[in-house]
């Protein structure tokens, strides 16, 4: 009698029949294994949750009184007929990839991840497997990130220049992940750091876990550009350009996101400054992570899925697309309502045009130009 596949894809989420659990389900289920605390992966309404010790405090803060058990990185746990373990994903503090094994067959669900160390999150750990379910939010060659040290230097130069000219520096960033990366990147000799309430609350949770984060001041009534001249203000992207931001008087606004790699996004948002900072893997990171797993079968989800799948097939992998409700790294609600600048699978040419470049991505050895795709050799691995 044929056995059920180890993992299946349903309208509720990624399901393990023999363990009777879901991984990051987007509709209510009885048992959910959660990779990290972002709201598109950790949702309310499940009967029971399992997450890492590092992600549990944020999940509890965001979801309230839930049935949540924790697991350490690398600890194995038997659930039904399978063995599961959680491994660092490098995305945000406490984030994990989830490994599922049955009789020697291994699948890994990446959740969201990045391979570059940020000095804050537990470094990404490649996990050997047969099948790997990978995000590909930034699965195009145009997306390549700078090292954390270069980003910090860029941030501090901008902040210092604004402070010297009497302007407050306001940066929009996700409240979990990028906001704290900005904090650990900031040069405190330039001035004070102020935080929007949403950023301050999440940062407080991480401080209680023991993360070494610099001192900040919550923007309460009476806190403005006069009380804290030359400040760096960190706020959710949706706060940019609002009455909340005008309290700081003369100011300069910026946005920290992987989408800042596209000049068209900066133009559309009216930003003179954008910091290309992401908690997701870039093009090189995605390819390095996938190869490090040793997997022959790759499923891609949320991002440039059609393009990235074709690329993987050209590299000799068996590749497929998983339809999910994960958002990856989205812009804020106002940007979303205006409509996407480019469709996720519009193609390399559309992205290059939006970015103001016409470079063929094949020129740097990354992706073959259309019509010049490599055919898998006879010895290429396929399943």
Residue pairs with C-beta under 8 A, 6 or more apart in sequence:
3 18
4 17
4 18
5 17
6 16
6 18
6 82
6 100
6 102
6 105
6 107
6 131
7 14
7 15
7 16
7 23
7 100
7 107
7 109
7 131
7 133
8 14
8 15
8 16
8 17
9 15
9 322
9 323
10 22
11 27
12 22
12 25
12 26
12 27
12 28
12 29
13 22
13 23
13 24
13 25
13 26
13 27
13 29
13 32
13 324
14 22
14 23
14 24
14 25
14 109
14 133
14 322
14 324
15 21
15 22
15 23
15 25
16 22
16 23
16 79
16 80
16 82
16 100
18 80
18 81
18 82
18 102
19 79
19 80
19 81
19 82
19 84
19 100
20 30
20 31
20 79
20 80
21 29
21 31
21 32
21 33
21 50
21 79
21 80
22 29
22 31
22 32
22 33
23 32
23 33
23 34
23 35
23 98
23 109
24 32
24 33
24 34
24 35
24 41
24 42
24 109
24 111
24 326
25 32
25 43
25 46
26 40
26 43
26 324
26 325
26 326
27 45
28 45
28 46
28 47
29 46
29 47
30 46
30 47
30 48
31 46
31 47
31 48
31 50
32 46
32 47
32 48
32 49
32 50
33 49
33 50
33 51
33 84
33 98
34 41
34 42
34 49
34 50
34 51
34 55
34 59
35 41
35 51
35 55
35 89
35 95
35 96
35 97
35 98
35 109
35 110
35 111
35 112
36 42
36 51
36 55
36 89
36 91
36 92
36 94
36 95
36 96
36 111
36 112
37 51
37 55
37 58
37 59
37 62
37 92
37 94
37 95
37 176
38 92
38 112
38 174
38 176
38 177
39 62
40 325
40 326
40 327
40 328
41 111
41 112
41 326
42 49
42 51
42 55
42 59
42 62
42 63
43 63
44 63
44 64
44 66
46 66
47 67
48 67
48 68
48 69
49 59
49 66
49 67
49 68
49 69
50 68
50 69
50 70
50 71
50 77
51 59
51 68
51 70
51 71
51 86
51 94
51 96
52 70
52 71
52 72
52 73
52 86
52 94
52 95
52 96
53 70
53 71
53 72
53 94
54 93
54 94
54 95
54 122
54 209
55 92
55 93
55 94
55 95
55 96
56 68
56 70
56 94
57 94
57 205
57 206
57 208
57 209
58 93
58 94
58 176
58 202
58 205
58 206
59 66
59 68
60 66
60 68
61 201
61 202
61 205
71 77
71 85
71 86
72 86
73 86
73 87
73 88
73 96
73 122
73 125
74 85
74 86
74 87
75 85
75 86
76 83
76 84
76 85
77 83
77 84
77 85
81 102
82 100
82 101
82 102
83 100
83 101
83 102
84 98
84 99
84 100
84 101
85 98
85 99
86 96
86 97
86 98
86 99
87 96
87 97
87 98
87 99
87 108
87 125
87 127
88 95
88 96
88 97
88 121
88 122
88 123
88 124
88 125
89 95
89 96
89 97
89 110
89 111
89 112
89 113
89 114
89 121
89 124
90 113
90 114
90 115
90 116
90 117
90 118
90 121
90 122
90 123
90 124
90 125
91 111
91 112
91 113
91 114
91 121
91 177
91 279
91 280
92 112
92 120
92 121
92 176
92 177
92 279
93 120
93 121
93 122
93 180
93 206
93 209
93 211
94 122
95 111
95 112
95 113
95 121
95 122
96 111
97 108
97 109
97 110
97 111
97 113
97 125
97 127
98 108
98 109
98 111
99 106
99 107
99 108
99 127
99 129
100 106
100 107
100 108
100 109
101 107
105 130
106 128
106 129
106 130
106 131
107 129
107 130
107 131
107 132
107 133
108 127
108 129
108 131
108 132
108 133
108 293
108 295
109 133
110 132
110 133
110 134
110 135
110 289
111 135
112 135
112 137
112 279
112 280
112 326
112 328
113 124
113 134
113 135
113 280
113 281
113 289
114 121
114 124
114 278
114 279
114 280
114 281
114 282
114 285
115 124
115 281
115 285
115 288
115 289
116 145
116 147
116 148
116 282
116 285
117 123
117 148
118 148
118 181
118 184
118 279
119 148
119 181
119 184
120 180
120 181
120 184
120 211
121 177
121 279
124 289
126 289
126 292
126 293
127 293
128 293
128 294
129 293
129 294
129 295
130 295
130 296
130 297
131 295
131 296
131 297
131 298
131 299
132 290
132 293
132 295
132 297
132 298
132 299
133 298
133 299
133 300
133 301
133 322
134 286
134 289
134 290
134 298
134 299
134 300
134 301
135 280
135 281
135 300
135 301
135 302
135 303
135 326
135 328
136 286
136 300
136 301
136 302
136 303
136 304
136 305
136 308
137 258
137 278
137 280
137 281
137 302
137 303
137 304
137 328
137 329
138 258
138 278
138 280
138 281
138 282
138 283
138 286
138 303
138 304
138 329
139 283
139 286
139 300
139 303
139 304
139 305
139 307
139 308
139 311
140 283
140 304
140 307
140 308
140 348
140 351
140 361
141 283
141 348
141 361
141 364
141 366
141 367
142 261
142 262
142 283
142 348
142 351
142 352
142 355
142 357
142 361
143 258
143 261
143 278
143 282
143 283
144 261
144 282
144 283
144 284
145 258
145 276
145 277
145 278
145 282
145 285
146 154
146 276
148 181
148 185
151 185
151 275
151 276
151 277
152 185
152 186
152 187
154 275
155 171
155 182
155 185
155 186
155 275
156 185
156 186
156 187
156 190
158 169
158 252
158 254
158 273
159 169
159 186
159 187
159 190
159 191
159 232
160 187
160 190
162 168
162 169
162 230
162 251
162 252
163 169
163 190
163 191
163 229
163 230
166 229
166 230
166 250
167 250
167 251
167 252
168 225
168 228
168 229
168 230
168 231
168 233
168 248
168 249
168 250
168 251
168 252
169 231
169 232
169 233
169 251
169 252
169 254
170 233
170 235
170 239
170 240
170 245
170 248
170 251
170 252
170 253
170 254
171 182
171 232
171 233
171 234
171 235
171 253
171 254
171 255
171 256
171 275
172 235
172 236
172 237
172 238
172 239
172 240
172 253
172 254
172 255
172 256
172 332
173 179
173 181
173 182
173 199
173 234
173 235
173 236
173 237
173 255
173 256
173 257
173 277
174 236
174 237
174 279
174 329
175 196
175 198
175 199
175 201
175 202
175 236
176 202
177 279
178 256
178 257
178 277
178 278
178 279
179 195
179 199
179 202
179 203
179 234
180 202
180 203
180 206
180 211
180 213
181 256
181 277
181 279
182 232
182 234
182 256
182 277
183 193
183 203
183 213
183 214
183 216
183 234
184 212
184 213
184 214
186 193
186 214
186 232
188 214
188 215
190 230
190 232
191 228
191 229
191 230
191 231
191 232
192 217
192 228
192 230
192 231
192 232
193 214
193 215
193 216
193 217
193 231
193 232
193 233
193 234
194 216
194 217
194 218
194 219
194 223
194 228
194 231
194 232
194 233
194 234
195 203
195 216
195 217
195 218
195 219
195 233
195 234
195 235
196 219
196 233
196 234
196 235
196 236
196 239
196 244
197 218
197 219
198 235
198 236
199 234
199 235
199 236
200 216
200 218
200 219
203 213
203 216
206 213
207 213
216 234
217 223
217 228
219 233
219 235
219 244
219 247
223 247
224 247
224 248
224 249
225 231
225 247
225 248
225 249
225 250
225 251
226 249
231 248
233 245
233 248
233 251
235 244
235 245
236 332
237 255
237 257
237 331
237 332
237 335
238 332
238 333
238 334
239 245
240 253
240 255
240 269
241 253
241 270
245 251
245 253
252 272
252 273
253 271
253 273
254 271
254 272
254 273
254 274
254 275
255 266
255 269
255 271
255 274
255 275
256 274
256 275
256 277
257 265
257 274
257 275
257 276
257 277
257 278
257 329
257 331
258 276
258 277
258 278
258 280
258 282
258 329
259 265
259 329
259 331
260 266
260 274
260 275
260 276
260 277
261 276
261 355
262 341
262 342
262 351
262 354
262 355
263 354
263 355
263 356
264 341
264 342
264 354
264 355
264 356
265 274
265 331
265 341
265 354
266 272
266 274
268 335
268 338
268 341
269 335
278 329
279 329
280 328
280 329
281 289
283 366
286 308
290 298
290 312
290 317
295 317
296 317
296 318
296 381
296 382
296 383
297 317
297 318
297 319
297 320
297 383
298 312
298 317
298 318
298 319
298 320
299 319
299 320
299 321
299 322
300 308
300 309
300 312
300 319
300 320
300 321
300 322
301 321
301 322
301 323
301 324
301 326
302 324
302 326
302 327
302 328
303 328
303 344
304 344
304 345
305 321
305 344
305 345
306 321
306 345
307 345
307 347
307 348
309 319
309 320
309 321
310 319
310 373
311 367
312 319
313 319
313 376
314 368
314 373
314 374
314 376
315 374
316 376
316 377
316 380
316 381
316 382
317 381
317 382
318 382
318 383
330 336
341 354
342 350
342 351
342 354
343 350
348 361
348 367
348 370
352 358
352 359
352 361
360 369
361 367
361 369
362 368
362 369
362 372
368 374
376 382
